[in-house]
Structure formats: structure tokens, C-alpha cells
Amino acid sequence: MADFPLAGHNVDWLHREDIRPYIFVREHNRDKAMVQPKSLGWFPQAPLIFSPMQMDEVHFANQILALENLAFSHSDMAMPRWVFYDCGVMPGFVAGFAQRTKTLAPGVKSILKPSETMEWTPISLFIIIPTMAPREWVAHNLCSINSLLPRENRFYGLGFLSKAFGLWQADIDICCGITQWKSPAIRLHSHYGRFEVLTAFTPVHDYSHTITYRLKVDFNQWMKFFSKEDDIEFLNEHEYAGFEVDPNDESSLIAFQRKIEEKGETYYLNSTELRHNPLDHPLKVYKSLNK
Ligand SMILES: CC(C)(COP(=O)(O)OP(=O)(O)OC[C@H]1O[C@@H](n2cnc3c(N)ncnc32)[C@H](O)[C@@H]1OP(=O)(O)O)[C@@H](O)C(=O)NCCC(=O)NCCS
């Protein structure tokens, strides 16, 4: 534990023998999903591997879906089972953490209702799928049991580390993603690399107040999620673009979207501001100084 880079950040659960990272991946995708580049030292336990194409492992899939449906039911975006299969595990894979069913806290068991015959129960999930561009992927879904638990029973960092684990496992270079303005998840998503905004207003989505982002994965930035230190390098490499975006105001989202559509400029949000500001607070928009 002495050399553990995350020591002191309330994530000792990563060392528990009854909690392991997992990959739910079909065999044909395994080489691409399990690259495991240089050791980060963040994930002390070896991953469990499950296959979506083995009948007996359907129980694990059922539990992934049960967790997902519970976590997203309030936003009316629960994932249909066929989307999970056709659009998630066929092209991509699922990463996350699982706990031994017999050591799950009673509160967790009553929420997830796992079958006692399952050795492991997923407590988080991150679904990632490749795009047509080389080494570019789309983060399709992220959730953790934390959103269903009282604060004192949570595994701090579970959501963040589930996505980190998946990005690291597959050595993902560029990660795009989709989330809603004012979602707590934006605080996590913005910490994996410089957070470029591809769309600020997205009428093609069910929720037009959706942000589409793209980032080059940069391990060096991940620690700031835990340390909460200001990202001085970001401020050295970017300048204020001269306008803010107000997540509460549709006209502000549309105005930002128009700026993006003008082309010629790439716009970023500052992860430090996203981490520290209230979720509905206006945010400064930045552009890169390195062109
Ligand atoms: C969003 C989600 C994945 C975050 O995972 P998590 O395990 O709860 O979060 P982590 O423990 O990794 O990170 C905690 C940090 O996230 C942020 N956060 C998490 N939940 C939050 C909330 N309800 N309100 C504000 N910030 C929140 C905070 O910054 C927090 O750190 P802090 O307490 O030190 O300030 C999880 O809440 C979830 O599953 N939500 C429902 C599904 C969903 O909306 N997924 C995102 C789709 S894009």
C-alpha cells in the first residue's frame, strides 16, 4: 500500500479482496479491450473476465442491467436490453467493479437483489464502444451503486474509477461522450483529458440540453479529480474565449452551439470550474493557445 498513488484519497476499497475490477467482453473483442498499457498502479486487483456470449453468464448481464435501470430510471433514460447487446457489448465492452455477492452490505443487497448463486455482483458499469476513427471511442454509459446509496455507505470514486479502469484497460486515446448539462457526471467526464465541446445544444438527442464532448485521454490529469487542485496547466495552455455558457439558459446553449458551428475554433471547458462550481453555474468557455 506504501506506493499506492491514490493513498489518502478515501479509495482503500480498491485493495479489498472481495471487490475486483471486471470486464464483460465477447472473446473477439478481448485483445482490443485488454491492452493494459504501462502500469498505473491504480488497480491493485486483477480483473475478472465475463463473456456476454456464454449462457451461464447471463446472470451477470442481468445484474448490470438491473443496476443501470435503477440508476437511470429517474432520468427516463434506462437502457433497453437490446441496446445493451446490439450497441454495447457487440461493438464494445463493459468495465466496472464487482463485489462478492456474499459480502454485499444488506442495504446494497436490498437495492440490487442479486441471486445468491452468483459469486460476483457488479456495483458499477462503464460501457465504451469504438467509432470509425482509429483509437477513438464513445463512452456510452456510466453508473455506480453510489447514486443509490446514502453518502456514508458509498465507495468514494467508484464512478470515476470505473471509467478510468475501462479507458486504461483498452488504452483509449480519444474518448467522446454524451451527457446532460447540470449532470453530476460532467464533473467526472471532464477529468480524463482536455474537455472539448462538440455540441452544446443537441436537438438530435432526446434531451436537447445535452453536451457532446471529446478528449484526448491524459493519465496525468486524472489525479486532479481526487486532489481537487487547480489545473494551472490548463490556464497556461488556454485563454478565455470571451463568453460564458449558462446551463440554465437554452438561449445561451444555442448561442454556444452557433459559435461551434461557425468552425475555425475549438472550445473547451475548464475541469477545475466544473469540479468546484455548482452544477447550474455559468461556465467560462476557453480556446487553445497551442494551434
Ligand atoms: C454520475 C455517477 C456515475 C457518479 O459516480 P459516483 O460513484 O457517484 O461518483 P464518484 O464517487 O466517482 O465521484 C464523486 C464525485 O462526483 C461528483 N458527484 C457525484 N454525485 C454527485 C451529485 N449527486 N451531485 C454533485 N456532485 C456529485 C462530486 O464531484 C463527487 O466528489 P466530491 O464529493 O469529492 O465533491 C453516479 O452518480 C451515477 O451512477 N449516476 C446515475 C447515472 C448517471 O447519471 N450516469 C451518468 C451518465 S453521463
The ligand as an SDF file (V2000), in Angstrom:
LIG
                    3D

 48 50  0  0  0  0  0  0  0  0999 V2000
  -22.6990   10.0610  -12.0860 C   0  0  0  0  0  0  0  0  0  0  0  0
  -22.1730    8.8450  -11.3560 C   0  0  0  0  0  0  0  0  0  0  0  0
  -21.6340    7.8410  -12.3510 C   0  0  0  0  0  0  0  0  0  0  0  0
  -21.0090    9.2900  -10.4470 C   0  0  0  0  0  0  0  0  0  0  0  0
  -20.4480    8.1590   -9.8240 O   0  0  0  0  0  0  0  0  0  0  0  0
  -20.1780    8.1660   -8.2470 P   0  0  0  0  0  0  0  0  0  0  0  0
  -19.6080    6.8410   -7.9130 O   0  0  0  0  0  0  0  0  0  0  0  0
  -21.4130    8.6020   -7.5690 O   0  0  0  0  0  0  0  0  0  0  0  0
  -19.0960    9.3320   -8.1030 O   0  0  0  0  0  0  0  0  0  0  0  0
  -17.5880    9.2220   -7.5920 P   0  0  0  0  0  0  0  0  0  0  0  0
  -17.5930    8.6850   -6.1950 O   0  0  0  0  0  0  0  0  0  0  0  0
  -16.7410    8.5540   -8.5930 O   0  0  0  0  0  0  0  0  0  0  0  0
  -17.1770   10.7310   -7.5590 O   0  0  0  0  0  0  0  0  0  0  0  0
  -17.6560   11.5550   -6.5540 C   0  0  0  0  0  0  0  0  0  0  0  0
  -17.6690   12.9680   -7.1060 C   0  0  0  0  0  0  0  0  0  0  0  0
  -18.6090   13.0530   -8.1640 O   0  0  0  0  0  0  0  0  0  0  0  0
  -19.3900   14.2400   -8.0250 C   0  0  0  0  0  0  0  0  0  0  0  0
  -20.7550   13.8270   -7.7060 N   0  0  0  0  0  0  0  0  0  0  0  0
  -21.2300   12.5650   -7.6280 C   0  0  0  0  0  0  0  0  0  0  0  0
  -22.5580   12.5970   -7.3690 N   0  0  0  0  0  0  0  0  0  0  0  0
  -22.8910   13.8850   -7.2610 C   0  0  0  0  0  0  0  0  0  0  0  0
  -24.1140   14.5590   -7.0170 C   0  0  0  0  0  0  0  0  0  0  0  0
  -25.2690   13.8980   -6.8210 N   0  0  0  0  0  0  0  0  0  0  0  0
  -24.1170   15.9240   -7.0020 N   0  0  0  0  0  0  0  0  0  0  0  0
  -22.9800   16.5980   -7.2070 C   0  0  0  0  0  0  0  0  0  0  0  0
  -21.7800   16.0230   -7.4480 N   0  0  0  0  0  0  0  0  0  0  0  0
  -21.7460   14.6770   -7.4800 C   0  0  0  0  0  0  0  0  0  0  0  0
  -18.7450   15.0290   -6.9120 C   0  0  0  0  0  0  0  0  0  0  0  0
  -17.7780   15.8660   -7.5150 O   0  0  0  0  0  0  0  0  0  0  0  0
  -18.0720   13.9620   -6.0740 C   0  0  0  0  0  0  0  0  0  0  0  0
  -16.8940   14.3450   -5.4200 O   0  0  0  0  0  0  0  0  0  0  0  0
  -16.8790   15.1580   -4.0550 P   0  0  0  0  0  0  0  0  0  0  0  0
  -17.9380   14.5690   -3.1740 O   0  0  0  0  0  0  0  0  0  0  0  0
  -15.4910   14.9710   -3.5370 O   0  0  0  0  0  0  0  0  0  0  0  0
  -17.1780   16.5730   -4.4740 O   0  0  0  0  0  0  0  0  0  0  0  0
  -23.2650    8.1890  -10.4540 C   0  0  0  0  0  0  0  0  0  0  0  0
  -23.7570    9.1640   -9.5740 O   0  0  0  0  0  0  0  0  0  0  0  0
  -24.4260    7.5880  -11.2130 C   0  0  0  0  0  0  0  0  0  0  0  0
  -24.4150    6.4090  -11.4810 O   0  0  0  0  0  0  0  0  0  0  0  0
  -25.4830    8.3890  -11.5300 N   0  0  0  0  0  0  0  0  0  0  0  0
  -26.6760    7.8930  -12.1990 C   0  0  0  0  0  0  0  0  0  0  0  0
  -26.4170    7.5680  -13.6490 C   0  0  0  0  0  0  0  0  0  0  0  0
  -25.8440    8.7360  -14.4250 C   0  0  0  0  0  0  0  0  0  0  0  0
  -26.3860    9.8390  -14.4160 O   0  0  0  0  0  0  0  0  0  0  0  0
  -24.7130    8.4830  -15.1350 N   0  0  0  0  0  0  0  0  0  0  0  0
  -24.0230    9.4700  -15.9300 C   0  0  0  0  0  0  0  0  0  0  0  0
  -24.4090    9.3850  -17.3590 C   0  0  0  0  0  0  0  0  0  0  0  0
  -23.4970   10.5170  -18.3990 S   0  0  0  0  0  0  0  0  0  0  0  0
  1  2  1  0
  2  3  1  0
  2  4  1  0
  2 36  1  0
  4  5  1  0
  5  6  1  0
  6  7  2  0
  6  8  1  0
  6  9  1  0
  9 10  1  0
 10 11  2  0
 10 12  1  0
 10 13  1  0
 13 14  1  0
 14 15  1  0
 15 16  1  0
 15 30  1  0
 16 17  1  0
 17 18  1  0
 17 28  1  0
 18 19  1  0
 18 27  1  0
 19 20  2  0
 20 21  1  0
 21 22  1  0
 21 27  2  0
 22 23  1  0
 22 24  2  0
 24 25  1  0
 25 26  2  0
 26 27  1  0
 28 29  1  0
 28 30  1  0
 30 31  1  0
 31 32  1  0
 32 33  2  0
 32 34  1  0
 32 35  1  0
 36 37  1  0
 36 38  1  0
 38 39  2  0
 38 40  1  0
 40 41  1  0
 41 42  1  0
 42 43  1  0
 43 44  2  0
 43 45  1  0
 45 46  1  0
 46 47  1  0
 47 48  1  0
M  END
$$$$
